[in-house]
Amino acid sequence: MTEWQRKTPLEWLAYVNKEVNVLAAEKHQYKGWVLTVDPVSANILLANPAENGKVFITGVLGHAVQDVEIVTETEEEMKEKLAQLFMPGEGQTYSQEELEEKKNNLKNWLEKNHIPVIEEGDSQAVLCIAGVLTINPPYGPEDCSSSNEIILSRVQGLIQSYLALQQ
């Protein structure tokens, strides 16, 4: 067991949100901001923001870690950026007209592909397929709901195909 693996979760917590250099087995070196350390395996997740706004995540296996050196203490701006990494993004908002158009286009495409679909609900904003699956606004694959996993999976795949054709 390495010295890194012998640390307690409280000791690992001292590294979170700090920029570190990690020396691992076979002289591999990693640099990045510590997102978290797994308390069971001692694995480290490092984040490296790129110029284009993307963030690259690297995992270093706990048993391979030989040394961890703090390079930069927590910066408030970076701490905020790291905290937002795995949070759901702000959903795009659509006007009533845009939602109506999306619903009608999807409904027409489904009907053209011989899938029985009806509108239901008070405002008839929900699409219902064969009485076993519903599609809520804004009518994407993630907006489908069904207790039948097979039908859910297939309809989500169809909607993804439909959306790919729209682009």
N, C-alpha and C positions, 0 to 999 in steps of 0.2 A: 504494500500500500504506500502511495507517495505522500509526501508532506501535504500536498494540496488536498488529497482525499481525506486526510486526518482532520482538516479544519471543520469547525462547526458551522451550521447555517448562519449564525450571527456573524461569524468571521467572514464568510462569503458575501454577506449582505454589504459589508464595507466596500466591496468592489463594484457593486451595481451602480450604473449611471456614471462610471468613470472610464476614461480612456486607458487602456492597458496594452502592454506587450506581453504576449504569452509565449514561453519557450516550451515546446512539446517534444515528444520522443523523436529521435532521428533528426535532431537539430531543426525541426520545423518551427517557424516563427509566425505568429499571428498578431495583428494589431487591430484594435477596434474598441467600440464602446460596449461595456458589459450590459446586456439586457437582463440576464438572469443567470443563476447557477442552480442546476438541479440538485436538490438536497440529498437525493438517493445515489446518483451516479457521479456527482461532482462535475458533470459536463457544463461547459461554459458556452453561452450564446453571445456572439459579438455582432454588433451592427456597424456597418461602414457606409455612411451617406456618400452618394456620388454627386457629381456636379449637376446632373440632369434631374435631380430630385428623387431618384430611386435610392433604395437602401439595400445593400447586400448583407445577408445574414450568414455568418459562419459559425458552425458548431465545432467545438474542440472537446474531444472525449476526455473525461476526468482522469482516467487511468494514464493518459499520455502526458498530462500536464506536469512539467518539471518545475517551472517557475512562472510567477505572475508579477509583473512590475507595473505600478500605477504611473502613467505618463502625465495625465491631466486630471485634475480634480473635477467634480461635477460643475458643469456650466448650466445655468438655468435654462437657456435657450435649447441646449442639446437635451436636457432632461425632459422638457416639454415635447420635443420632436420624438424622442424614444417612447414616451408614454403614449403618443398618438399612433405609433406604428401598427398596432394590432386592433385599434378601435375602428368600428365601422365608420366609413366616410359619410359625409353629409349626403343624403340622398338627393338626387336631382328632382326638382319640383316641376310639375307639368300643369299647364292650364287645363281647365275643364274641356276646352275644345281639343287640345292635344291628346288628352286621355281618351276622349270619345273617338278620335281618329285612330289611335293605336288599337283600341278595342275593336272597332269595326274592321280595320285592316286584318287583324289577327283572326277575327271570327270568319271573315270571308276566305282567308287562306285555309283555315281549318276545314271549312265547308267544302272548298274546292278539292281538298284532299280526303273527302268522304268521312270526315270525323263529325259525329253528331254533337252540335253545340247550341246551347240556348243561353239567353241572358236572363239573369234572375236577381233578386234582391229588390229593395224598395226603389232604388234609382236605376235598376237594371244595369249596374256597373260591373257585376260579377258575371264571368262566363262560366258555364257549367257544361262539362263533357260527360255524356252518357249517364248523368246522375251520380257519378262516383268521383268526379274531380272538379275542383273549382280553381279559377284563375282570377285573382284580385288585381286591381290597378297597382302598378303601371304595366301589368301584363307581361312580365318576364318569367324565365324559368324558375326563379326563386320565389315567385308569387303564386306558384301552384300548390295545391293542398289536396291530399287524398290519403285514405287509409290503405289503399292498394298500392304497394311499393312498385309493382311491375308497371302498372298503368302510369303512375307518377313519373317514373324514370323515363318511360317512352315518350310521354307528352312533353316532358322537360327537354328531351333530346330534339323533338320536333320543333319546339319553340326556339331552341338554340339554332337549328338549321334555318328556320324562318328569319331570325334576326341576322344571321350571317348573309342571307340573300339580300336583306335590306341595305346592307352597307356597301 
